[in-house]
Amino acid sequence: MNMDKVNIVSETEYDRYDQLLNLPDLEFTSLCRRKYSINRGVFNVIDDWFFNYGVTNITARRKTILQFLAYVYEKKKPDQREMYLQFGKGGVKSHLYYYTDKCLNENQTYE
């Protein structure tokens, strides 16, 4: 998968992309909640996963988190009634396994 093709942020957010990656923790998790309607628990699972995977630089990890959420959002394509990501029991980790195996291992772009 070509990571450059994943829509991580909207056009207006793109100008502030570096600022978004450096937001305080609460504001960054709120951004993810607003954009993808994930709760703090799901965010923590994703953040912990990528940290343990080796993406220890905070801005690189946040970029990876946004790429992952955009990737899952594009794959799941919620309908109009469901404009948020629903993973179900064990669903977050199965998506993380797939994403790290198929997307991150091919690109290795984090610092």
All heavy atoms as an XYZ file, in Angstrom:
946
protein
N       0.838     -1.179      0.000
C       0.000      0.000      0.000
C       0.881      1.239      0.000
O       1.830      1.330      0.745
C      -0.878     -0.003      1.244
C      -1.672      1.244      1.361
S      -2.552      1.245      2.914
C      -2.945      2.932      2.955
N       0.535      2.201     -0.786
C       1.265      3.459     -0.840
C       0.696      4.390      0.216
O      -0.419      4.851      0.116
C       1.124      4.076     -2.229
C       1.936      5.339     -2.367
O       2.459      5.875     -1.397
N       2.030      5.801     -3.592
N       1.496      4.684      1.250
C       1.032      5.490      2.366
C       0.719      6.920      1.945
O      -0.059      7.589      2.583
C       2.079      5.515      3.477
C       2.340      4.151      4.048
S       0.853      3.469      4.691
C       1.290      3.449      6.384
N       1.352      7.415      0.894
C       1.112      8.778      0.456
C      -0.310      8.969     -0.046
O      -0.807     10.072     -0.084
C       2.087      9.166     -0.656
C       3.522      9.180     -0.173
O       3.730      9.425      1.036
O       4.418      8.942     -0.991
N      -0.972      7.902     -0.430
C      -2.312      7.996     -0.986
C      -3.388      7.990      0.090
O      -4.531      8.254     -0.193
C      -2.550      6.846     -1.961
C      -1.572      6.878     -3.114
C      -2.275      6.622     -4.391
C      -1.304      6.560     -5.519
N      -1.264      7.758     -6.286
N      -3.036      7.675      1.343
C      -4.011      7.656      2.420
C      -4.286      9.085      2.856
O      -3.370      9.859      3.112
C      -3.495      6.821      3.614
C      -4.464      6.892      4.768
C      -3.287      5.379      3.196
N      -5.563      9.454      2.917
C      -5.944     10.795      3.330
C      -5.900     10.866      4.849
O      -6.841     10.479      5.520
C      -7.340     11.123      2.803
C      -7.756     12.521      3.162
O      -6.948     13.357      3.515
N      -9.045     12.766      3.070
N      -4.786     11.373      5.374
C      -4.611     11.440      6.819
C      -5.376     12.620      7.399
O      -6.043     12.506      8.407
C      -3.115     11.558      7.178
C      -2.383     10.325      6.665
C      -2.918     11.704      8.670
C      -0.894     10.463      6.698
N      -5.251     13.761      6.790
C      -5.907     14.967      7.261
C      -6.536     15.682      6.076
O      -6.148     15.478      4.941
C      -4.923     15.918      7.991
C      -4.458     15.321      9.290
C      -3.743     16.265      7.121
N      -7.520     16.527      6.367
C      -8.169     17.278      5.294
C      -7.218     18.345      4.761
O      -6.177     18.622      5.341
C      -9.445     17.939      5.830
O      -9.103     18.985      6.713
N      -7.600     18.954      3.652
C      -6.762     19.991      3.032
C      -6.464     21.132      4.010
O      -5.352     21.626      4.078
C      -7.443     20.551      1.784
C      -7.523     19.566      0.636
C      -6.164     19.254      0.046
O      -5.340     20.182     -0.055
O      -5.927     18.097     -0.315
N      -7.474     21.571      4.767
C      -7.251     22.678      5.697
C      -6.372     22.248      6.862
O      -5.606     23.056      7.376
C      -8.578     23.239      6.232
O      -9.309     22.178      6.837
C      -9.386     23.868      5.129
N      -6.464     21.000      7.285
C      -5.617     20.515      8.367
C      -4.194     20.267      7.892
O      -3.261     20.308      8.692
C      -6.170     19.214      8.952
C      -7.450     19.375      9.722
C      -8.030     18.041     10.150
O      -7.966     17.087      9.363
O      -8.533     17.975     11.272
N      -4.006     20.008      6.610
C      -2.685     19.651      6.100
C      -1.647     20.731      6.388
O      -0.513     20.419      6.719
C      -2.752     19.370      4.597
C      -1.454     18.843      4.050
C      -1.099     17.513      4.252
C      -0.571     19.671      3.369
C       0.100     17.014      3.778
C       0.630     19.183      2.892
C       0.954     17.863      3.093
O       2.141     17.373      2.635
N      -2.037     21.990      6.283
C      -1.110     23.093      6.560
C      -0.629     23.066      8.006
O       0.461     23.509      8.314
C      -1.764     24.437      6.259
C      -2.040     24.616      4.776
O      -1.329     23.986      3.957
O      -2.960     25.379      4.448
N      -1.431     22.540      8.877
C      -1.089     22.482     10.293
C      -0.634     21.098     10.713
O      -0.561     20.800     11.895
C      -2.309     22.852     11.127
C      -2.894     24.194     10.850
C      -4.105     24.441     11.715
N      -4.562     23.201     12.328
C      -5.813     22.930     12.655
N      -6.730     23.807     12.446
N      -6.143     21.792     13.202
N      -0.300     20.240      9.777
C       0.000     18.836     10.075
C       1.101     18.679     11.122
O       0.944     17.925     12.073
C       0.371     18.101      8.780
C       0.509     16.623      8.956
C      -0.557     15.856      9.385
C       1.715     15.984      8.689
C      -0.438     14.489      9.553
C       1.850     14.625      8.857
C       0.767     13.884      9.278
O       0.885     12.537      9.452
N       2.195     19.415     10.979
C       3.274     19.325     11.967
C       2.791     19.764     13.339
O       3.173     19.181     14.349
C       4.483     20.159     11.542
C       5.262     19.493     10.424
O       5.150     18.253     10.266
O       5.974     20.211      9.713
N       1.950     20.782     13.372
C       1.399     21.228     14.650
C       0.519     20.152     15.266
O       0.539     19.953     16.474
C       0.592     22.509     14.477
C       1.433     23.728     14.200
C       0.571     24.957     14.008
O      -0.469     24.898     13.345
N       0.998     26.067     14.579
N      -0.252     19.468     14.431
C      -1.125     18.407     14.937
C      -0.325     17.301     15.606
O      -0.725     16.776     16.643
C      -1.967     17.807     13.803
C      -2.977     18.715     13.128
C      -3.654     17.988     11.975
C      -3.992     19.224     14.120
N       0.802     16.960     15.017
C       1.626     15.886     15.569
C       2.259     16.276     16.897
O       2.647     15.407     17.675
C       2.709     15.480     14.569
C       2.217     14.904     13.253
C       3.396     14.624     12.334
C       1.395     13.651     13.474
N       2.357     17.563     17.160
C       2.991     18.046     18.383
C       2.005     18.590     19.414
O       2.417     19.216     20.387
C       4.026     19.127     18.039
C       5.215     18.518     17.354
O       5.946     17.738     17.945
N       5.404     18.861     16.093
N       0.732     18.312     19.213
C      -0.264     18.750     20.186
C      -0.032     18.067     21.528
O       0.516     16.958     21.583
C      -1.671     18.379     19.695
C      -2.259     19.173     18.551
C      -3.551     18.523     18.066
C      -2.509     20.609     18.978
N      -0.499     18.681     22.617
C      -0.492     17.964     23.892
C      -1.327     16.690     23.764
O      -2.235     16.607     22.918
C      -1.145     18.946     24.863
C      -0.932     20.286     24.239
C      -0.972     20.048     22.748
N      -1.024     15.714     24.578
C      -1.657     14.397     24.493
C      -3.183     14.467     24.477
O      -3.826     13.846     23.636
C      -1.177     13.524     25.654
C      -1.612     12.079     25.514
O      -1.397     11.509     24.423
O      -2.167     11.535     26.482
N      -3.766     15.230     25.377
C      -5.219     15.325     25.455
C      -5.818     15.873     24.157
O      -6.825     15.360     23.661
C      -5.643     16.192     26.645
C      -7.143     16.355     26.852
C      -7.810     14.997     27.092
C      -7.420     17.294     28.016
N      -5.184     16.891     23.596
C      -5.697     17.472     22.355
C      -5.531     16.521     21.174
O      -6.405     16.445     20.305
C      -5.011     18.803     22.067
C      -5.424     19.899     23.035
C      -4.798     21.225     22.701
O      -4.785     21.597     21.509
O      -4.314     21.891     23.630
N      -4.428     15.780     21.133
C      -4.234     14.835     20.033
C      -5.250     13.694     20.110
O      -5.835     13.313     19.090
C      -2.812     14.273     20.028
C      -2.547     13.387     18.850
C      -2.315     13.925     17.598
C      -2.556     12.002     18.988
C      -2.099     13.112     16.494
C      -2.327     11.183     17.898
C      -2.102     11.738     16.648
N      -5.480     13.170     21.309
C      -6.479     12.100     21.437
C      -7.876     12.629     21.136
O      -8.694     11.909     20.559
C      -6.445     11.449     22.835
O      -6.636     12.440     23.839
C      -5.141     10.717     23.068
N      -8.143     13.885     21.468
C      -9.439     14.489     21.137
C      -9.609     14.625     19.625
O     -10.696     14.408     19.092
C      -9.586     15.861     21.798
O      -9.649     15.723     23.187
N      -8.518     14.974     18.934
C      -8.547     15.039     17.466
C      -8.927     13.679     16.888
O      -9.798     13.580     16.015
C      -7.188     15.482     16.924
C      -6.977     15.317     15.415
C      -7.736     16.400     14.659
C      -5.504     15.352     15.073
N      -8.298     12.623     17.377
C      -8.605     11.270     16.895
C     -10.046     10.888     17.222
O     -10.728     10.261     16.413
C      -7.637     10.258     17.513
S      -5.934     10.457     16.955
N     -10.520     11.280     18.405
C     -11.901     10.986     18.786
C     -12.878     11.703     17.866
O     -13.852     11.119     17.394
C     -12.142     11.380     20.244
C     -13.517     10.924     20.747
C     -13.838     11.441     22.138
N     -14.174     12.857     22.038
C     -13.495     13.854     22.595
N     -12.449     13.635     23.301
N     -13.872     15.097     22.450
N     -12.616     12.991     17.584
C     -13.515     13.759     16.716
C     -13.514     13.232     15.287
O     -14.556     13.120     14.649
C     -13.118     15.238     16.710
C     -13.495     16.006     17.938
C     -13.300     17.511     17.767
N     -12.021     17.885     17.188
C     -10.893     18.083     17.869
N     -10.876     17.918     19.173
N      -9.785     18.456     17.249
N     -12.338     12.931     14.763
C     -12.224     12.531     13.360
C     -12.682     11.086     13.129
O     -13.295     10.783     12.115
C     -10.794     12.717     12.881
C     -10.619     12.529     11.385
C      -9.369     13.220     10.909
C      -9.156     13.073      9.436
N     -10.070     13.836      8.629
N     -12.384     10.185     14.077
C     -12.672      8.765     13.872
C     -13.580      8.168     14.939
O     -13.876      6.981     14.898
C     -11.362      7.969     13.814
C     -10.493      8.416     12.674
C      -9.369      9.195     12.898
C     -10.819      8.088     11.362
C      -8.565      9.629     11.846
C     -10.037      8.518     10.308
C      -8.919      9.286     10.559
O      -8.148      9.712      9.521
N     -13.995      8.977     15.905
C     -14.876      8.544     16.994
C     -14.344      7.318     17.728
O     -15.098      6.407     18.049
C     -16.298      8.297     16.486
O     -16.880      9.493     16.056
N     -13.054      7.298     17.967
C     -12.501      6.234     18.794
C     -12.375      6.769     20.214
O     -12.132      7.958     20.417
C     -11.134      5.726     18.291
C     -10.094      6.838     18.301
C     -11.279      5.102     16.912
C      -8.680      6.348     18.086
N     -12.566      5.897     21.183
C     -12.444      6.350     22.562
C     -10.999      6.267     23.032
O     -10.130      5.758     22.327
C     -13.388      5.566     23.475
C     -13.053      4.093     23.545
O     -11.885      3.691     23.505
N     -14.077      3.272     23.662
N     -10.759      6.766     24.216
C      -9.395      6.825     24.754
C      -8.796      5.426     24.919
O      -7.602      5.223     24.709
C      -9.413      7.581     26.089
C      -8.067      7.749     26.752
C      -7.154      8.628     25.903
N      -5.827      8.684     26.440
C      -5.190      9.780     26.766
N      -5.774     10.942     26.612
N      -3.980      9.734     27.240
N      -9.626      4.461     25.277
C      -9.137      3.087     25.436
C      -8.618      2.510     24.130
O      -7.539      1.903     24.089
N      -9.350      2.709     23.042
C      -8.911      2.243     21.722
C      -7.652      2.987     21.309
O      -6.702      2.383     20.809
C     -10.035      2.406     20.669
C      -9.522      2.161     19.262
C     -11.199      1.467     20.980
N      -7.637      4.294     21.552
C      -6.437      5.070     21.224
C      -5.228      4.517     21.974
O      -4.153      4.351     21.396
C      -6.628      6.555     21.566
C      -5.383      7.351     21.323
C      -5.105      7.853     20.070
C      -4.463      7.561     22.347
C      -3.936      8.558     19.825
C      -3.294      8.263     22.121
C      -3.032      8.764     20.852
N      -5.387      4.233     23.260
C      -4.271      3.724     24.063
C      -3.761      2.383     23.550
O      -2.551      2.137     23.538
C      -4.666      3.612     25.531
C      -4.780      4.964     26.197
O      -4.286      5.964     25.707
N      -5.457      4.985     27.334
N      -4.667      1.508     23.101
C      -4.261      0.215     22.537
C      -3.415      0.448     21.278
O      -2.359     -0.164     21.105
C      -5.491     -0.671     22.211
C      -5.119     -1.864     21.357
C      -6.169     -1.127     23.501
N      -3.882      1.346     20.408
C      -3.167      1.636     19.160
C      -1.810      2.269     19.455
O      -0.789      1.855     18.891
C      -4.024      2.549     18.256
C      -5.298      1.823     17.829
C      -3.224      3.010     17.037
C      -6.355      2.717     17.206
N      -1.783      3.248     20.350
C      -0.543      3.937     20.706
C       0.467      2.951     21.305
O       1.635      2.936     20.911
C      -0.856      5.061     21.695
C       0.329      5.958     21.990
O       1.084      6.290     21.053
O       0.476      6.355     23.160
N       0.015      2.130     22.225
C       0.878      1.142     22.858
C       1.409      0.139     21.831
O       2.585     -0.238     21.864
C       0.096      0.415     23.965
C       0.966     -0.521     24.758
O       1.941     -0.052     25.375
O       0.674     -1.743     24.762
N       0.554     -0.279     20.915
C       0.947     -1.237     19.881
C       2.127     -0.707     19.054
O       3.130     -1.383     18.870
C      -0.232     -1.530     18.967
C       0.093     -2.466     17.849
C       0.652     -2.151     16.646
C      -0.081     -3.875     17.838
N       0.808     -3.272     15.885
C       0.368     -4.346     16.583
C      -0.607     -4.787     18.760
C       0.321     -5.680     16.235
C      -0.651     -6.116     18.410
C      -0.187     -6.555     17.163
N       1.984      0.515     18.559
C       3.039      1.077     17.715
C       4.314      1.379     18.513
O       5.412      1.230     17.990
C       2.544      2.306     16.956
C       1.580      1.958     15.857
C       0.323      2.518     15.808
C       1.924      1.049     14.866
C      -0.571      2.183     14.797
C       1.040      0.701     13.853
C      -0.209      1.280     13.825
N       4.165      1.776     19.780
C       5.345      1.981     20.618
C       6.114      0.669     20.778
O       7.331      0.628     20.589
C       4.946      2.537     21.990
C       6.125      2.766     22.892
C       6.867      3.932     22.784
C       6.493      1.815     23.826
C       7.965      4.144     23.604
C       7.592      2.020     24.650
C       8.327      3.184     24.541
N       5.397     -0.390     21.109
C       6.036     -1.699     21.272
C       6.554     -2.257     19.948
O       7.480     -3.069     19.939
C       5.079     -2.693     21.933
C       4.843     -2.354     23.382
O       5.750     -1.928     24.086
N       3.612     -2.515     23.833
N       5.973     -1.816     18.861
C       6.430     -2.237     17.528
C       7.763     -1.579     17.173
O       8.479     -2.042     16.302
C       5.355     -1.897     16.493
C       5.644     -2.426     15.118
C       5.451     -3.775     14.823
C       6.111     -1.584     14.118
C       5.719     -4.263     13.556
C       6.376     -2.078     12.848
C       6.177     -3.420     12.575
O       6.452     -3.898     11.321
N       8.088     -0.488     17.869
C       9.364      0.176     17.630
C       9.257      1.614     17.186
O      10.265      2.277     16.951
N       8.047      2.121     17.074
C       7.858      3.518     16.687
C       7.855      4.328     17.988
O       6.807      4.692     18.509
C       6.552      3.727     15.890
C       6.490      5.138     15.321
C       6.418      2.709     14.774
N       9.054      4.585     18.523
C       9.165      5.217     19.830
C       9.186      6.740     19.762
O       8.860      7.397     20.742
C      10.422      4.715     20.574
O      11.568      4.962     19.747
C      10.309      3.227     20.881
N       9.553      7.308     18.635
C       9.512      8.755     18.468
C       8.049      9.192     18.453
O       7.259      8.696     17.646
C      10.219      9.150     17.168
C      10.146     10.624     16.895
O       9.098     11.132     16.510
N      11.259     11.315     17.082
N       7.677     10.106     19.338
C       6.270     10.465     19.519
C       5.630     11.032     18.254
O       4.503     10.676     17.915
C       6.064     11.410     20.727
C       4.581     11.627     21.024
C       6.757     12.740     20.516
C       3.870     10.433     21.565
N       6.324     11.901     17.528
C       5.705     12.463     16.323
C       5.593     11.412     15.225
O       4.591     11.373     14.506
C       6.457     13.708     15.807
O       7.821     13.387     15.595
C       6.336     14.863     16.770
N       6.585     10.544     15.108
C       6.496      9.461     14.117
C       5.366      8.513     14.489
O       4.630      8.031     13.621
C       7.817      8.708     14.031
N       5.202      8.245     15.794
C       4.128      7.340     16.230
C       2.763      7.969     15.978
O       1.834      7.301     15.520
C       4.314      6.968     17.697
C       3.378      5.859     18.128
C       3.744      5.253     19.464
N       3.632      6.181     20.570
C       4.648      6.693     21.233
N       5.890      6.379     20.905
N       4.456      7.509     22.243
N       2.638      9.246     16.248
C       1.350      9.910     15.996
C       1.019      9.923     14.511
O      -0.126      9.729     14.124
C       1.364     11.321     16.570
C       1.258     11.296     18.086
C       1.285     12.659     18.660
N       1.011     12.602     20.099
C       0.841     13.664     20.849
N       0.919     14.868     20.312
N       0.594     13.531     22.135
N       2.018     10.146     13.681
C       1.799     10.085     12.233
C       1.351      8.680     11.840
O       0.417      8.511     11.051
C       3.084     10.454     11.491
C       2.942     10.448      9.999
C       4.233     10.880      9.326
C       4.060     10.869      7.824
N       5.284     11.260      7.131
N       1.988      7.673     12.411
C       1.627      6.281     12.127
C       0.208      5.992     12.605
O      -0.558      5.301     11.920
C       2.638      5.320     12.791
O       3.955      5.648     12.322
C       2.336      3.878     12.454
N      -0.160      6.518     13.769
C      -1.523      6.331     14.286
C      -2.534      6.940     13.322
O      -3.545      6.302     12.986
C      -1.667      6.935     15.698
C      -0.887      6.100     16.713
C      -3.134      7.051     16.105
C      -0.731      6.761     18.076
N      -2.275      8.164     12.858
C      -3.196      8.801     11.911
C      -3.269      8.023     10.599
O      -4.353      7.874     10.018
C      -2.780     10.251     11.655
C      -2.960     11.212     12.830
C      -2.388     12.581     12.483
C      -4.422     11.318     13.229
N      -2.137      7.506     10.131
C      -2.130      6.704      8.910
C      -2.944      5.421      9.114
O      -3.716      5.025      8.239
C      -0.703      6.364      8.501
C       0.062      7.543      7.977
C       1.527      7.241      7.760
O       2.114      6.400      8.441
N       2.135      7.942      6.826
N      -2.763      4.790     10.258
C      -3.503      3.567     10.556
C      -5.008      3.841     10.598
O      -5.797      3.110      9.986
C      -3.037      2.974     11.891
C      -3.925      1.886     12.408
C      -3.914      0.630     11.820
C      -4.771      2.111     13.475
C      -4.749     -0.387     12.282
C      -5.599      1.105     13.950
C      -5.586     -0.152     13.351
N      -5.403      4.886     11.317
C      -6.832      5.198     11.419
C      -7.428      5.542     10.064
O      -8.544      5.110      9.740
C      -7.055      6.334     12.422
C      -6.784      5.975     13.884
C      -6.815      7.224     14.746
C      -7.757      4.927     14.376
N      -6.695      6.300      9.248
C      -7.181      6.626      7.900
C      -7.277      5.366      7.047
O      -8.236      5.192      6.286
C      -6.255      7.651      7.248
N      -6.301      4.475      7.184
C      -6.297      3.211      6.440
C      -7.521      2.363      6.804
O      -8.242      1.885      5.927
C      -5.005      2.457      6.738
C      -4.980      1.048      6.215
C      -4.715      0.807      4.875
C      -5.216     -0.023      7.056
C      -4.692     -0.482      4.384
C      -5.197     -1.320      6.576
C      -4.937     -1.553      5.245
O      -4.924     -2.818      4.755
N      -7.752      2.208      8.099
C      -8.896      1.402      8.548
C     -10.199      2.060      8.120
O     -11.124      1.384      7.661
C      -8.861      1.181     10.080
C     -10.130      0.506     10.568
C      -7.644      0.354     10.465
N     -10.275      3.366      8.239
C     -11.475      4.086      7.844
C     -11.778      3.865      6.362
O     -12.919      3.615      5.983
C     -11.314      5.576      8.143
C     -12.577      6.371      7.967
C     -13.507      6.428      8.998
C     -12.843      7.057      6.794
C     -14.681      7.156      8.851
C     -14.003      7.782      6.639
C     -14.921      7.829      7.667
O     -16.077      8.545      7.520
N     -10.742      3.928      5.519
C     -10.927      3.701      4.090
C     -11.361      2.265      3.796
O     -12.172      2.034      2.915
C      -9.637      4.016      3.324
C      -9.361      5.489      3.186
C     -10.447      6.225      2.402
O     -10.842      5.747      1.325
O     -10.882      7.285      2.881
N     -10.805      1.300      4.526
C     -11.180     -0.102      4.315
C     -12.602     -0.386      4.770
O     -13.333     -1.110      4.117
C     -10.221     -1.033      5.061
C      -8.898     -1.224      4.361
C      -8.116     -2.358      4.950
C      -8.579     -3.707      4.593
N      -8.407     -4.196      3.253
N     -12.995      0.184      5.892
C     -14.312     -0.105      6.467
C     -15.417      0.738      5.852
O     -16.565      0.318      5.842
C     -14.284      0.088      7.982
C     -13.424     -0.953      8.684
C     -13.358     -0.727     10.167
C     -14.476     -1.267     10.937
N     -14.610     -2.619     11.280
N     -15.085      1.937      5.376
C     -16.054      2.847      4.760
C     -17.396      2.840      5.506
O     -18.387      2.302      5.007
C     -16.302      2.473      3.300
C     -15.101      2.641      2.417
C     -15.099      3.984      1.818
C     -14.067      3.991      0.709
N     -13.451      5.200      0.482
N     -17.438      3.442      6.699
C     -18.712      3.480      7.423
C     -19.788      4.185      6.604
O     -19.493      5.134      5.889
C     -18.392      4.277      8.686
C     -16.920      4.409      8.738
C     -16.384      4.139      7.374
N     -21.023      3.709      6.714
C     -22.099      4.373      5.982
C     -22.521      5.637      6.737
O     -21.973      5.962      7.790
C     -23.281      3.434      5.735
C     -23.945      2.956      7.013
O     -23.908      3.694      8.022
O     -24.509      1.858      7.000
N     -23.488      6.361      6.203
C     -23.884      7.647      6.775
C     -24.411      7.526      8.204
O     -24.269      8.441      8.993
C     -24.946      8.310      5.895
C     -24.448      8.724      4.536
C     -23.342      9.758      4.614
O     -23.186     10.459      5.595
N     -22.533      9.839      3.582
N     -25.008      6.415      8.536
C     -25.527      6.236      9.895
C     -24.399      5.938     10.873
O     -24.555      6.085     12.064
C     -26.541      5.086      9.948
C     -27.818      5.375      9.173
C     -28.655      4.133      9.052
N     -27.903      3.191      8.204
C     -27.826      1.893      8.409
N     -28.442      1.342      9.407
N     -27.132      1.116      7.615
N     -23.282      5.507     10.359
C     -22.184      5.040     11.195
C     -20.900      5.735     10.754
O     -20.065      5.161     10.096
C     -22.071      3.525     11.008
C     -21.018      2.839     11.815
C     -20.951      1.377     11.450
O     -21.886      0.634     11.773
O     -19.954      0.972     10.840
N     -20.758      6.991     11.118
C     -19.613      7.769     10.669
C     -18.422      7.654     11.626
O     -17.694      8.598     11.859
C     -20.001      9.239     10.505
C     -20.946      9.472      9.351
S     -20.338      8.843      7.771
C     -18.960      9.895      7.480
N     -18.253      6.481     12.190
C     -17.147      6.259     13.096
C     -16.676      4.829     12.950
O     -17.354      3.993     12.368
C     -17.554      6.546     14.542
C     -18.786      5.799     14.978
C     -18.683      4.534     15.543
C     -20.057      6.344     14.804
C     -19.809      3.838     15.928
C     -21.187      5.651     15.187
C     -21.055      4.406     15.755
O     -22.169      3.715     16.133
N     -15.515      4.567     13.464
C     -14.957      3.218     13.370
C     -15.480      2.348     14.497
O     -15.491      2.760     15.651
C     -13.428      3.280     13.449
C     -12.732      4.002     12.320
C     -11.230      4.055     12.572
C     -13.013      3.326     11.002
N     -15.920      1.176     14.146
C     -16.307      0.180     15.134
C     -15.432     -1.038     14.880
O     -15.397     -1.559     13.766
C     -17.776     -0.196     14.996
C     -18.715      0.879     15.460
C     -20.150      0.395     15.437
O     -20.544     -0.401     14.600
N     -20.935      0.884     16.365
N     -14.755     -1.475     15.919
C     -13.835     -2.588     15.747
C     -14.401     -3.906     16.242
O     -14.093     -4.948     15.715
C     -12.520     -2.305     16.486
C     -11.711     -1.229     15.843
C     -11.724      0.060     16.338
C     -10.924     -1.503     14.740
C     -10.963      1.049     15.754
C     -10.168     -0.518     14.140
C     -10.190      0.756     14.656
N     -15.208     -3.881     17.282
C     -15.693     -5.122     17.867
C     -14.615     -5.777     18.717
O     -13.465     -5.343     18.744
N     -14.980     -6.841     19.401
C     -14.051     -7.518     20.309
C     -12.863     -8.079     19.530
O     -13.018     -8.871     18.617
C     -14.773     -8.633     21.055
C     -13.914     -9.288     22.105
C     -14.734    -10.253     22.935
C     -13.874    -10.992     23.910
N     -13.577    -10.268     25.104
N     -11.675     -7.642     19.898
C     -10.457     -8.115     19.242
C     -10.193     -7.506     17.884
O      -9.178     -7.793     17.264
N     -11.086     -6.653     17.414
C     -10.957     -6.087     16.079
C      -9.802     -5.124     15.918
O      -9.179     -5.066     14.862
N      -9.513     -4.355     16.954
C      -8.407     -3.397     16.870
C      -7.110     -4.147     16.628
O      -6.347     -3.810     15.723
C      -8.292     -2.545     18.157
C      -7.068     -1.644     18.098
C      -9.534     -1.716     18.368
N      -6.867     -5.173     17.417
C      -5.603     -5.898     17.287
C      -5.500     -6.633     15.959
O      -4.423     -6.684     15.372
C      -5.396     -6.837     18.463
C      -5.054     -6.061     19.718
C      -4.430     -6.903     20.763
C      -4.026     -6.006     21.917
N      -3.541     -6.740     23.049
N      -6.592     -7.179     15.458
C      -6.504     -7.862     14.162
C      -6.159     -6.867     13.056
O      -5.374     -7.176     12.158
C      -7.796     -8.614     13.841
O      -8.876     -7.736     13.635
N      -6.725     -5.659     13.117
C      -6.371     -4.626     12.144
C      -4.926     -4.187     12.325
O      -4.226     -3.934     11.342
C      -7.298     -3.416     12.275
C      -8.617     -3.607     11.619
N      -9.686     -4.193     12.250
C      -9.044     -3.294     10.377
C     -10.711     -4.231     11.431
N     -10.349     -3.700     10.278
N      -4.460     -4.089     13.560
C      -3.074     -3.702     13.817
C      -2.099     -4.751     13.296
O      -1.076     -4.415     12.706
C      -2.853     -3.457     15.311
C      -3.444     -2.150     15.838
C      -3.511     -2.172     17.357
C      -2.638     -0.962     15.352
N      -2.404     -6.032     13.519
C      -1.552     -7.106     12.987
C      -1.436     -6.987     11.470
O      -0.343     -7.041     10.908
C      -2.119     -8.492     13.331
C      -1.763     -9.002     14.690
C      -2.747     -9.199     15.641
C      -0.447     -9.301     15.026
C      -2.430     -9.686     16.899
C      -0.119     -9.786     16.273
C      -1.119     -9.974     17.212
O      -0.795    -10.447     18.454
N      -2.575     -6.848     10.816
C      -2.575     -6.752      9.361
C      -1.810     -5.519      8.900
O      -0.969     -5.599      8.003
C      -4.006     -6.715      8.817
C      -4.036     -6.635      7.311
C      -3.929     -7.787      6.545
C      -4.126     -5.411      6.655
C      -3.926     -7.724      5.157
C      -4.118     -5.334      5.270
C      -4.019     -6.493      4.531
O      -4.001     -6.427      3.162
N      -2.094     -4.370      9.506
C      -1.475     -3.115      9.091
C       0.044     -3.156      9.274
O       0.782     -2.761      8.377
C      -2.079     -1.955      9.890
C      -1.556     -0.610      9.472
C      -2.051      0.021      8.334
C      -0.564      0.029     10.199
C      -1.578      1.254      7.931
C      -0.086      1.271      9.805
C      -0.589      1.869      8.681
O      -0.116      3.089      8.284
N       0.508     -3.627     10.415
C       1.951     -3.661     10.631
C       2.624     -4.652      9.699
O       3.715     -4.396      9.196
C       2.314     -3.993     12.094
O       1.645     -5.170     12.504
C       1.959     -2.850     13.017
N       1.956     -5.760      9.426
C       2.540     -6.768      8.547
C       2.545     -6.323      7.090
O       3.546     -6.445      6.392
C       1.776     -8.086      8.686
C       2.401     -9.200      7.875
O       3.638     -9.385      7.979
O       1.668     -9.883      7.140
N       1.437     -5.803      6.615
C       1.296     -5.477      5.195
C       1.699     -4.056      4.824
O       2.094     -3.807      3.699
C      -0.153     -5.709      4.736
C      -0.619     -7.131      4.888
C       0.190     -8.063      4.030
C      -0.337     -9.480      4.154
N       0.548    -10.471      3.627
N       1.582     -3.115      5.745
C       1.843     -1.715      5.408
C       3.142     -1.189      6.003
O       3.964     -0.641      5.285
C       0.676     -0.844      5.863
S      -0.891     -1.310      5.093
N       3.325     -1.343      7.294
C       4.533     -0.805      7.916
C       5.780     -1.561      7.512
O       6.818     -0.961      7.263
C       4.415     -0.805      9.441
C       3.581      0.293     10.053
C       3.702      0.256     11.573
C       3.952      1.654      9.540
N       5.710     -2.870      7.446
C       6.893     -3.646      7.077
C       7.372     -3.319      5.668
O       8.552     -3.412      5.379
C       6.626     -5.147      7.200
C       6.611     -5.593      8.642
O       7.192     -4.955      9.514
N       5.943     -6.695      8.907
N       6.454     -2.934      4.795
C       6.824     -2.589      3.423
C       7.407     -1.188      3.327
O       8.235     -0.917      2.480
C       5.599     -2.680      2.505
C       5.084     -4.097      2.332
C       3.799     -4.158      1.532
O       3.345     -3.097      1.057
O       3.258     -5.249      1.398
N       6.973     -0.279      4.210
C       7.362      1.117      4.063
C       8.460      1.574      5.023
O       9.284      2.393      4.660
C       6.121      2.021      4.230
C       5.182      1.849      3.080
O       5.551      2.064      1.941
N       3.968      1.414      3.348
N       8.442      1.104      6.259
C       9.465      1.447      7.256
C       9.846      2.925      7.217
O      11.009      3.273      7.115
C      10.719      0.574      7.059
C      10.522     -0.892      7.271
C      10.282     -1.259      8.731
O      10.843     -0.658      9.621
N       9.460     -2.247      8.961
N       8.854      3.820      7.281
C       9.139      5.246      7.155
C       9.241      5.962      8.500
O       9.528      7.136      8.525
C       8.028      5.937      6.332
O       6.773      5.693      6.981
C       8.021      5.446      4.916
N       8.997      5.297      9.600
C       9.041      5.977     10.893
C      10.477      6.155     11.372
O      11.368      5.448     10.979
C       8.213      5.220     11.927
C       8.527      3.749     12.034
C       9.514      3.287     12.893
C       7.845      2.834     11.258
C       9.814      1.951     12.986
C       8.152      1.486     11.336
C       9.123      1.061     12.203
O       9.429     -0.272     12.274
N      10.653      7.181     12.198
C      11.979      7.471     12.757
C      11.998      7.149     14.212
O      11.098      7.266     14.914
C      12.318      8.954     12.563
C      12.685      9.242     11.142
C      11.735     10.205     10.459
O      11.135     11.034     11.146
O      11.582     10.107      9.250
